[in-house]
């Protein structure tokens, strides 16, 4: 009888580990950088954002990507 109790405890503990595994895996993923800009002054917004995006591309950032190259 004691063997069945130990087996049940073992199976229950495996179930707990299996349930917690996705949470641990999700926590270890790298953070995605968030980039923003504060614009003060009278400038052409279209030109600013075009040049801003080009500058980020020159640094290796890819718009919409999960991480930079």
C-alpha positions as CSV (number, residue, x, y, z in Angstrom):
1,X,0.0,0.0,0.0
2,X,2.8,2.4,0.8
3,X,4.2,2.0,-2.7
4,X,0.9,3.3,-4.2
5,X,1.0,6.3,-1.9
6,X,4.5,7.2,-2.9
7,X,3.7,6.7,-6.6
8,X,0.7,9.0,-6.2
9,X,2.8,11.7,-4.6
10,X,5.4,11.3,-7.3
11,X,2.8,11.7,-10.1
12,X,1.2,14.7,-8.3
13,X,4.6,16.4,-8.0
14,X,5.3,15.8,-11.7
15,X,2.0,17.3,-12.6
16,X,2.8,20.4,-10.5
17,X,6.2,20.8,-12.3
18,X,4.5,20.3,-15.7
19,X,1.9,22.9,-14.9
20,X,4.5,25.4,-13.7
21,X,6.9,24.8,-16.7
22,X,5.3,27.3,-19.1
23,X,5.4,30.0,-16.5
24,X,9.1,29.5,-16.0
25,X,9.8,29.4,-19.7
26,X,7.9,32.6,-20.4
27,X,9.8,34.4,-17.6
28,X,13.1,33.7,-19.2
29,X,12.5,35.3,-22.6
30,X,14.5,38.4,-23.4
31,X,12.9,41.8,-23.1
32,X,11.9,43.6,-26.3
33,X,13.3,47.2,-26.4
34,X,10.7,49.9,-26.6
35,X,11.8,53.1,-28.4
36,X,10.1,56.4,-28.4
37,X,10.8,60.1,-29.0
38,X,9.8,63.3,-27.5
39,X,9.6,66.0,-30.1
40,X,9.6,69.7,-29.1
41,X,9.4,72.5,-31.6
42,X,8.1,73.3,-35.0
43,X,9.3,70.6,-37.4
44,X,7.8,68.6,-40.2
45,X,6.5,65.4,-38.5
46,X,6.7,63.3,-41.6
47,X,10.3,64.2,-42.2
48,X,11.2,63.7,-38.6
49,X,9.7,60.2,-38.4
50,X,11.2,59.2,-41.7
51,X,14.7,60.2,-40.5
52,X,14.1,58.7,-37.1
53,X,13.2,55.3,-38.5
54,X,16.2,55.5,-40.9
55,X,18.5,56.2,-38.1
56,X,17.3,53.2,-36.2
57,X,17.7,51.0,-39.3
58,X,21.2,52.3,-39.6
59,X,21.8,51.1,-36.0
60,X,20.5,47.6,-36.9
61,X,16.9,47.9,-35.5
62,X,14.1,46.3,-37.6
63,X,10.7,47.8,-37.3
64,X,8.2,45.3,-36.1
65,X,10.8,42.7,-35.2
66,X,11.0,41.0,-31.8
67,X,14.7,41.9,-31.4
68,X,17.4,43.8,-33.2
69,X,19.9,42.2,-35.7
